[in-house]
Amino acid sequence: MVLEVTAKDNKGKTYKETRSYYPIGVDLDGYMRYGAWQIKEIVDLTLQPKTTQREQVVFEFDKDVESADVTVNVYYYISGKKGDIIYTKSKHLVFK
């Protein structure tokens, strides 16, 4: 799964942050490995079903920014490069 947060301010500048949740295989020294013969342990960094994960994303806008459009997308990757959007939400923020 991938969480993608994008903000676009009223001046057209775009901010983006991405976070990934996936299991990784590690060797005896704790280094990430991909080969099945190298993996000695699985570290599960996935989001478990029916659980909630709270995330906080902070963007530093310029002082003269008056508003921003923020979009949150959650992608689910079954395999490879093709991800399907399973959740999306947009909000217009006004700064005073």
N, CA, C and O atoms as CSV, one atom per row, in Angstrom:
chain,resi,resn,atom,element,x,y,z
A,1,MET,N,N,0.832,-1.177,0.000
A,1,MET,CA,C,0.000,0.000,0.000
A,1,MET,C,C,0.872,1.234,0.000
A,1,MET,O,O,1.977,1.237,0.543
A,2,VAL,N,N,0.359,2.281,-0.617
A,2,VAL,CA,C,1.083,3.541,-0.678
A,2,VAL,C,C,0.122,4.672,-0.341
A,2,VAL,O,O,-0.972,4.759,-0.899
A,3,LEU,N,N,0.543,5.539,0.580
A,3,LEU,CA,C,-0.194,6.743,0.934
A,3,LEU,C,C,0.490,7.903,0.226
A,3,LEU,O,O,1.697,8.106,0.364
A,4,GLU,N,N,-0.300,8.663,-0.537
A,4,GLU,CA,C,0.244,9.802,-1.270
A,4,GLU,C,C,-0.554,11.048,-0.895
A,4,GLU,O,O,-1.771,11.090,-1.076
A,5,VAL,N,N,0.131,12.054,-0.375
A,5,VAL,CA,C,-0.506,13.314,-0.001
A,5,VAL,C,C,0.088,14.407,-0.879
A,5,VAL,O,O,1.304,14.592,-0.928
A,6,THR,N,N,-0.798,15.132,-1.578
A,6,THR,CA,C,-0.376,16.199,-2.477
A,6,THR,C,C,-1.098,17.485,-2.095
A,6,THR,O,O,-2.307,17.478,-1.864
A,7,ALA,N,N,-0.367,18.574,-2.031
A,7,ALA,CA,C,-0.960,19.888,-1.757
A,7,ALA,C,C,-0.511,20.851,-2.846
A,7,ALA,O,O,0.655,20.870,-3.239
A,8,LYS,N,N,-1.462,21.649,-3.326
A,8,LYS,CA,C,-1.147,22.667,-4.327
A,8,LYS,C,C,-1.650,23.997,-3.801
A,8,LYS,O,O,-2.849,24.169,-3.580
A,9,ASP,N,N,-0.731,24.946,-3.598
A,9,ASP,CA,C,-1.134,26.234,-3.033
A,9,ASP,C,C,-1.711,27.148,-4.111
A,9,ASP,O,O,-1.660,26.827,-5.299
A,10,ASN,N,N,-2.257,28.286,-3.691
A,10,ASN,CA,C,-2.908,29.209,-4.621
A,10,ASN,C,C,-1.924,29.869,-5.593
A,10,ASN,O,O,-2.359,30.516,-6.546
A,11,LYS,N,N,-0.637,29.726,-5.385
A,11,LYS,CA,C,0.373,30.269,-6.300
A,11,LYS,C,C,0.836,29.222,-7.319
A,11,LYS,O,O,1.653,29.515,-8.192
A,12,GLY,N,N,0.306,27.996,-7.198
A,12,GLY,CA,C,0.629,26.948,-8.158
A,12,GLY,C,C,1.751,26.019,-7.750
A,12,GLY,O,O,2.076,25.089,-8.488
A,13,LYS,N,N,2.349,26.244,-6.599
A,13,LYS,CA,C,3.437,25.380,-6.137
A,13,LYS,C,C,2.850,24.081,-5.581
A,13,LYS,O,O,1.863,24.101,-4.845
A,14,THR,N,N,3.466,22.952,-5.940
A,14,THR,CA,C,2.973,21.642,-5.527
A,14,THR,C,C,3.919,21.011,-4.508
A,14,THR,O,O,5.140,21.070,-4.652
A,15,TYR,N,N,3.338,20.413,-3.491
A,15,TYR,CA,C,4.065,19.701,-2.438
A,15,TYR,C,C,3.572,18.270,-2.449
A,15,TYR,O,O,2.387,18.027,-2.678
A,16,LYS,N,N,4.470,17.307,-2.203
A,16,LYS,CA,C,4.067,15.906,-2.264
A,16,LYS,C,C,4.862,15.077,-1.271
A,16,LYS,O,O,6.066,15.272,-1.100
A,17,GLU,N,N,4.177,14.156,-0.625
A,17,GLU,CA,C,4.846,13.196,0.254
A,17,GLU,C,C,4.205,11.836,0.051
A,17,GLU,O,O,2.988,11.720,-0.095
A,18,THR,N,N,5.049,10.803,0.044
A,18,THR,CA,C,4.591,9.437,-0.170
A,18,THR,C,C,5.141,8.539,0.931
A,18,THR,O,O,6.305,8.639,1.319
A,19,ARG,N,N,4.272,7.658,1.424
A,19,ARG,CA,C,4.690,6.666,2.420
A,19,ARG,C,C,4.239,5.288,1.963
A,19,ARG,O,O,3.119,5.122,1.480
A,20,SER,N,N,5.116,4.297,2.117
A,20,SER,CA,C,4.826,2.937,1.663
A,20,SER,C,C,4.714,1.987,2.842
A,20,SER,O,O,5.410,2.128,3.848
A,21,TYR,N,N,3.825,1.020,2.696
A,21,TYR,CA,C,3.607,0.005,3.727
A,21,TYR,C,C,3.719,-1.357,3.042
A,21,TYR,O,O,2.875,-1.713,2.219
A,22,TYR,N,N,4.773,-2.124,3.387
A,22,TYR,CA,C,5.009,-3.393,2.734
A,22,TYR,C,C,5.878,-4.274,3.633
A,22,TYR,O,O,6.604,-3.767,4.487
A,23,PRO,N,N,5.803,-5.589,3.440
A,23,PRO,CA,C,6.693,-6.468,4.209
A,23,PRO,C,C,8.081,-6.474,3.577
A,23,PRO,O,O,8.210,-6.409,2.355
A,24,ILE,N,N,9.099,-6.549,4.395
A,24,ILE,CA,C,10.460,-6.627,3.868
A,24,ILE,C,C,11.147,-7.864,4.429
A,24,ILE,O,O,10.871,-8.297,5.547
A,25,GLY,N,N,12.032,-8.410,3.639
A,25,GLY,CA,C,12.837,-9.535,4.089
A,25,GLY,C,C,14.200,-9.029,4.515
A,25,GLY,O,O,14.809,-8.214,3.823
A,26,VAL,N,N,14.682,-9.509,5.652
A,26,VAL,CA,C,15.992,-9.094,6.140
A,26,VAL,C,C,16.877,-10.319,6.357
A,26,VAL,O,O,16.388,-11.422,6.600
A,27,ASP,N,N,18.197,-10.100,6.263
A,27,ASP,CA,C,19.138,-11.178,6.506
A,27,ASP,C,C,19.519,-11.200,7.984
A,27,ASP,O,O,18.930,-10.477,8.787
A,28,LEU,N,N,20.485,-12.014,8.341
A,28,LEU,CA,C,20.898,-12.147,9.747
A,28,LEU,C,C,21.464,-10.863,10.326
A,28,LEU,O,O,21.425,-10.660,11.540
A,29,ASP,N,N,21.994,-9.985,9.465
A,29,ASP,CA,C,22.565,-8.720,9.926
A,29,ASP,C,C,21.546,-7.580,9.939
A,29,ASP,O,O,21.877,-6.459,10.326
A,30,GLY,N,N,20.305,-7.860,9.516
A,30,GLY,CA,C,19.261,-6.839,9.530
A,30,GLY,C,C,19.172,-5.998,8.266
A,30,GLY,O,O,18.461,-4.994,8.239
A,31,TYR,N,N,19.891,-6.400,7.209
A,31,TYR,CA,C,19.841,-5.670,5.952
A,31,TYR,C,C,18.721,-6.213,5.054
A,31,TYR,O,O,18.465,-7.417,5.021
A,32,MET,N,N,18.051,-5.292,4.322
A,32,MET,CA,C,16.966,-5.700,3.447
A,32,MET,C,C,17.498,-6.559,2.309
A,32,MET,O,O,18.486,-6.210,1.664
A,33,ARG,N,N,16.838,-7.678,2.069
A,33,ARG,CA,C,17.239,-8.597,0.999
A,33,ARG,C,C,16.021,-8.978,0.166
A,33,ARG,O,O,14.886,-8.933,0.642
A,34,TYR,N,N,16.277,-9.357,-1.092
A,34,TYR,CA,C,15.200,-9.734,-2.008
A,34,TYR,C,C,15.233,-11.214,-2.374
A,34,TYR,O,O,14.190,-11.800,-2.665
A,35,GLY,N,N,16.403,-11.818,-2.363
A,35,GLY,CA,C,16.517,-13.230,-2.734
A,35,GLY,C,C,16.001,-14.134,-1.620
A,35,GLY,O,O,16.328,-13.942,-0.449
A,36,ALA,N,N,15.190,-15.123,-1.997
A,36,ALA,CA,C,14.592,-16.012,-1.000
A,36,ALA,C,C,15.665,-16.727,-0.166
A,36,ALA,O,O,15.440,-16.989,1.016
A,37,TRP,N,N,16.811,-17.044,-0.749
A,37,TRP,CA,C,17.879,-17.730,-0.036
A,37,TRP,C,C,18.583,-16.816,0.971
A,37,TRP,O,O,19.251,-17.298,1.885
A,38,GLN,N,N,18.431,-15.482,0.803
A,38,GLN,CA,C,19.074,-14.531,1.710
A,38,GLN,C,C,18.183,-14.146,2.888
A,38,GLN,O,O,18.684,-13.744,3.938
A,39,ILE,N,N,16.882,-14.265,2.721
A,39,ILE,CA,C,15.930,-13.790,3.744
A,39,ILE,C,C,15.880,-14.768,4.908
A,39,ILE,O,O,15.645,-15.963,4.726
A,40,LYS,N,N,16.101,-14.247,6.089
A,40,LYS,CA,C,16.048,-15.058,7.306
A,40,LYS,C,C,14.872,-14.665,8.197
A,40,LYS,O,O,14.497,-15.417,9.097
A,41,GLU,N,N,14.289,-13.491,7.952
A,41,GLU,CA,C,13.174,-13.022,8.763
A,41,GLU,C,C,12.365,-12.016,7.942
A,41,GLU,O,O,12.919,-11.303,7.105
A,42,ILE,N,N,11.063,-11.963,8.183
A,42,ILE,CA,C,10.178,-10.999,7.520
A,42,ILE,C,C,9.771,-9.947,8.543
A,42,ILE,O,O,9.294,-10.273,9.630
A,43,VAL,N,N,9.963,-8.687,8.184
A,43,VAL,CA,C,9.501,-7.570,9.011
A,43,VAL,C,C,8.246,-7.037,8.335
A,43,VAL,O,O,8.288,-6.566,7.199
A,44,ASP,N,N,7.130,-7.118,9.051
A,44,ASP,CA,C,5.847,-6.749,8.462
A,44,ASP,C,C,5.556,-5.279,8.705
A,44,ASP,O,O,5.236,-4.880,9.824
A,45,LEU,N,N,5.667,-4.470,7.649
A,45,LEU,CA,C,5.374,-3.046,7.722
A,45,LEU,C,C,4.067,-2.721,7.013
A,45,LEU,O,O,3.833,-1.569,6.647
A,46,THR,N,N,3.208,-3.728,6.813
A,46,THR,CA,C,1.946,-3.521,6.120
A,46,THR,C,C,0.886,-2.998,7.081
A,46,THR,O,O,1.058,-3.021,8.300
A,47,LEU,N,N,-0.207,-2.530,6.505
A,47,LEU,CA,C,-1.369,-2.140,7.294
A,47,LEU,C,C,-2.258,-3.366,7.424
A,47,LEU,O,O,-2.647,-3.963,6.421
A,48,GLN,N,N,-2.573,-3.735,8.631
A,48,GLN,CA,C,-3.382,-4.927,8.863
A,48,GLN,C,C,-4.857,-4.645,8.583
A,48,GLN,O,O,-5.311,-3.515,8.763
A,49,PRO,N,N,-5.609,-5.653,8.145
A,49,PRO,CA,C,-7.030,-5.447,7.862
A,49,PRO,C,C,-7.794,-4.966,9.094
A,49,PRO,O,O,-7.522,-5.390,10.218
A,50,LYS,N,N,-8.745,-4.081,8.859
A,50,LYS,CA,C,-9.654,-3.555,9.885
A,50,LYS,C,C,-8.933,-2.819,11.012
A,50,LYS,O,O,-9.435,-2.761,12.135
A,51,THR,N,N,-7.773,-2.263,10.722
A,51,THR,CA,C,-7.073,-1.441,11.709
A,51,THR,C,C,-6.909,-0.036,11.141
A,51,THR,O,O,-6.978,0.170,9.929
A,52,THR,N,N,-6.694,0.910,12.020
A,52,THR,CA,C,-6.522,2.299,11.619
A,52,THR,C,C,-5.089,2.727,11.883
A,52,THR,O,O,-4.527,2.445,12.942
A,53,GLN,N,N,-4.515,3.399,10.926
A,53,GLN,CA,C,-3.169,3.939,11.073
A,53,GLN,C,C,-3.254,5.444,10.924
A,53,GLN,O,O,-3.665,5.928,9.869
A,54,ARG,N,N,-2.883,6.192,11.934
A,54,ARG,CA,C,-2.896,7.652,11.849
A,54,ARG,C,C,-1.545,8.132,11.353
A,54,ARG,O,O,-0.497,7.686,11.820
A,55,GLU,N,N,-1.588,9.047,10.401
A,55,GLU,CA,C,-0.374,9.622,9.843
A,55,GLU,C,C,-0.479,11.138,9.908
A,55,GLU,O,O,-1.571,11.698,9.818
A,56,GLN,N,N,0.643,11.786,10.063
A,56,GLN,CA,C,0.699,13.246,10.071
A,56,GLN,C,C,1.705,13.683,9.021
A,56,GLN,O,O,2.864,13.270,9.031
A,57,VAL,N,N,1.232,14.531,8.115
A,57,VAL,CA,C,2.078,15.053,7.049
A,57,VAL,C,C,2.124,16.562,7.206
A,57,VAL,O,O,1.081,17.210,7.298
A,58,VAL,N,N,3.326,17.127,7.238
A,58,VAL,CA,C,3.494,18.567,7.429
A,58,VAL,C,C,4.167,19.160,6.193
A,58,VAL,O,O,5.242,18.721,5.785
A,59,PHE,N,N,3.520,20.157,5.608
A,59,PHE,CA,C,4.101,20.912,4.504
A,59,PHE,C,C,4.354,22.329,4.987
A,59,PHE,O,O,3.525,22.895,5.700
A,60,GLU,N,N,5.471,22.905,4.616
A,60,GLU,CA,C,5.777,24.290,4.975
A,60,GLU,C,C,5.490,25.185,3.772
A,60,GLU,O,O,6.265,25.240,2.818
A,61,PHE,N,N,4.356,25.883,3.843
A,61,PHE,CA,C,3.970,26.789,2.776
A,61,PHE,C,C,4.674,28.132,2.966
A,61,PHE,O,O,5.085,28.473,4.075
A,62,ASP,N,N,4.810,28.884,1.888
A,62,ASP,CA,C,5.356,30.237,1.976
A,62,ASP,C,C,4.412,31.110,2.804
A,62,ASP,O,O,3.222,30.814,2.913
A,63,LYS,N,N,4.942,32.178,3.383
A,63,LYS,CA,C,4.148,33.033,4.268
A,63,LYS,C,C,2.982,33.717,3.571
A,63,LYS,O,O,1.962,33.991,4.203
A,64,ASP,N,N,3.114,33.995,2.288
A,64,ASP,CA,C,2.058,34.712,1.580
A,64,ASP,C,C,1.015,33.805,0.919
A,64,ASP,O,O,0.197,34.287,0.135
A,65,VAL,N,N,1.029,32.509,1.219
A,65,VAL,CA,C,0.048,31.578,0.669
A,65,VAL,C,C,-1.273,31.762,1.405
A,65,VAL,O,O,-1.312,31.810,2.635
A,66,GLU,N,N,-2.353,31.865,0.638
A,66,GLU,CA,C,-3.670,32.098,1.221
A,66,GLU,C,C,-4.520,30.837,1.311
A,66,GLU,O,O,-5.367,30.721,2.197
A,67,SER,N,N,-4.298,29.891,0.398
A,67,SER,CA,C,-5.095,28.662,0.408
A,67,SER,C,C,-4.322,27.535,-0.263
A,67,SER,O,O,-3.309,27.758,-0.926
A,68,ALA,N,N,-4.829,26.318,-0.074
A,68,ALA,CA,C,-4.210,25.144,-0.691
A,68,ALA,C,C,-5.268,24.063,-0.876
A,68,ALA,O,O,-6.186,23.923,-0.069
A,69,ASP,N,N,-5.118,23.310,-1.948
A,69,ASP,CA,C,-5.952,22.140,-2.195
A,69,ASP,C,C,-5.123,20.909,-1.844
A,69,ASP,O,O,-4.052,20.690,-2.409
A,70,VAL,N,N,-5.630,20.104,-0.904
A,70,VAL,CA,C,-4.908,18.918,-0.434
A,70,VAL,C,C,-5.673,17.679,-0.886
A,70,VAL,O,O,-6.889,17.586,-0.713
A,71,THR,N,N,-4.946,16.734,-1.464
A,71,THR,CA,C,-5.539,15.478,-1.912
A,71,THR,C,C,-4.783,14.317,-1.293
A,71,THR,O,O,-3.553,14.292,-1.290
A,72,VAL,N,N,-5.531,13.359,-0.769
A,72,VAL,CA,C,-4.956,12.143,-0.188
A,72,VAL,C,C,-5.415,10.965,-1.033
A,72,VAL,O,O,-6.611,10.790,-1.265
A,73,ASN,N,N,-4.475,10.167,-1.489
A,73,ASN,CA,C,-4.779,8.941,-2.231
A,73,ASN,C,C,-4.102,7.772,-1.544
A,73,ASN,O,O,-2.956,7.875,-1.106
A,74,VAL,N,N,-4.823,6.648,-1.450
A,74,VAL,CA,C,-4.249,5.401,-0.956
A,74,VAL,C,C,-4.318,4.404,-2.103
A,74,VAL,O,O,-5.390,4.130,-2.644
A,75,TYR,N,N,-3.157,3.867,-2.463
A,75,TYR,CA,C,-3.061,2.900,-3.554
A,75,TYR,C,C,-2.793,1.513,-2.995
A,75,TYR,O,O,-2.057,1.354,-2.021
A,76,TYR,N,N,-3.399,0.508,-3.621
A,76,TYR,CA,C,-3.128,-0.883,-3.271
A,76,TYR,C,C,-2.453,-1.542,-4.468
A,76,TYR,O,O,-2.985,-1.520,-5.579
A,77,TYR,N,N,-1.291,-2.123,-4.240
A,77,TYR,CA,C,-0.522,-2.794,-5.290
A,77,TYR,C,C,-0.628,-4.298,-5.092
A,77,TYR,O,O,-0.103,-4.842,-4.120
A,78,ILE,N,N,-1.305,-4.964,-6.009
A,78,ILE,CA,C,-1.392,-6.423,-5.926
A,78,ILE,C,C,-0.047,-7.016,-6.279
A,78,ILE,O,O,0.459,-7.893,-5.579
A,79,SER,N,N,0.528,-6.539,-7.361
A,79,SER,CA,C,1.876,-6.968,-7.741
A,79,SER,C,C,2.427,-5.974,-8.761
A,79,SER,O,O,1.687,-5.405,-9.563
A,80,GLY,N,N,3.691,-5.789,-8.711
A,80,GLY,CA,C,4.354,-4.973,-9.704
A,80,GLY,C,C,4.065,-3.489,-9.637
A,80,GLY,O,O,3.988,-2.904,-8.557
A,81,LYS,N,N,3.904,-2.886,-10.807
A,81,LYS,CA,C,3.828,-1.439,-10.909
A,81,LYS,C,C,2.416,-0.881,-10.939
A,81,LYS,O,O,2.242,0.324,-10.760
A,82,LYS,N,N,1.402,-1.708,-11.159
A,82,LYS,CA,C,0.044,-1.203,-11.298
A,82,LYS,C,C,-0.626,-1.102,-9.933
A,82,LYS,O,O,-0.866,-2.108,-9.266
A,83,GLY,N,N,-0.923,0.135,-9.532
A,83,GLY,CA,C,-1.606,0.352,-8.264
A,83,GLY,C,C,-3.019,0.847,-8.498
A,83,GLY,O,O,-3.256,1.674,-9.378
A,84,ASP,N,N,-3.953,0.345,-7.717
A,84,ASP,CA,C,-5.348,0.769,-7.800
A,84,ASP,C,C,-5.649,1.694,-6.636
A,84,ASP,O,O,-5.267,1.413,-5.500
A,85,ILE,N,N,-6.336,2.801,-6.913
A,85,ILE,CA,C,-6.737,3.721,-5.842
A,85,ILE,C,C,-7.884,3.081,-5.070
A,85,ILE,O,O,-8.925,2.757,-5.641
A,86,ILE,N,N,-7.682,2.902,-3.757
A,86,ILE,CA,C,-8.746,2.336,-2.934
A,86,ILE,C,C,-9.387,3.392,-2.040
A,86,ILE,O,O,-10.437,3.146,-1.447
A,87,TYR,N,N,-8.766,4.562,-1.938
A,87,TYR,CA,C,-9.333,5.650,-1.147
A,87,TYR,C,C,-8.782,6.970,-1.659
A,87,TYR,O,O,-7.599,7.079,-1.984
A,88,THR,N,N,-9.650,7.968,-1.728
A,88,THR,CA,C,-9.214,9.300,-2.106
A,88,THR,C,C,-10.074,10.329,-1.391
A,88,THR,O,O,-11.271,10.128,-1.187
A,89,LYS,N,N,-9.446,11.429,-1.014
A,89,LYS,CA,C,-10.164,12.510,-0.344
A,89,LYS,C,C,-9.447,13.810,-0.664
A,89,LYS,O,O,-8.218,13.877,-0.645
A,90,SER,N,N,-10.232,14.848,-0.961
A,90,SER,CA,C,-9.685,16.170,-1.261
A,90,SER,C,C,-10.323,17.197,-0.344
A,90,SER,O,O,-11.476,17.063,0.065
A,91,LYS,N,N,-9.546,18.224,-0.032
A,91,LYS,CA,C,-10.051,19.288,0.831
A,91,LYS,C,C,-9.373,20.601,0.452
A,91,LYS,O,O,-8.177,20.634,0.161
A,92,HIS,N,N,-10.154,21.682,0.460
A,92,HIS,CA,C,-9.623,23.019,0.193
A,92,HIS,C,C,-9.397,23.697,1.551
A,92,HIS,O,O,-10.328,23.836,2.344
A,93,LEU,N,N,-8.168,24.110,1.805
A,93,LEU,CA,C,-7.821,24.762,3.066
A,93,LEU,C,C,-7.579,26.254,2.821
A,93,LEU,O,O,-6.935,26.637,1.844
A,94,VAL,N,N,-8.105,27.087,3.723
A,94,VAL,CA,C,-7.899,28.527,3.648
A,94,VAL,C,C,-7.138,28.960,4.887
A,94,VAL,O,O,-7.516,28.626,6.010
A,95,PHE,N,N,-6.056,29.711,4.674
A,95,PHE,CA,C,-5.224,30.185,5.774
A,95,PHE,C,C,-5.525,31.660,6.027
A,95,PHE,O,O,-5.614,32.454,5.090
A,96,LYS,N,N,-5.677,32.008,7.266
A,96,LYS,CA,C,-5.973,33.416,7.612
A,96,LYS,C,C,-4.854,34.018,8.414
A,96,LYS,O,O,-4.926,35.187,8.793
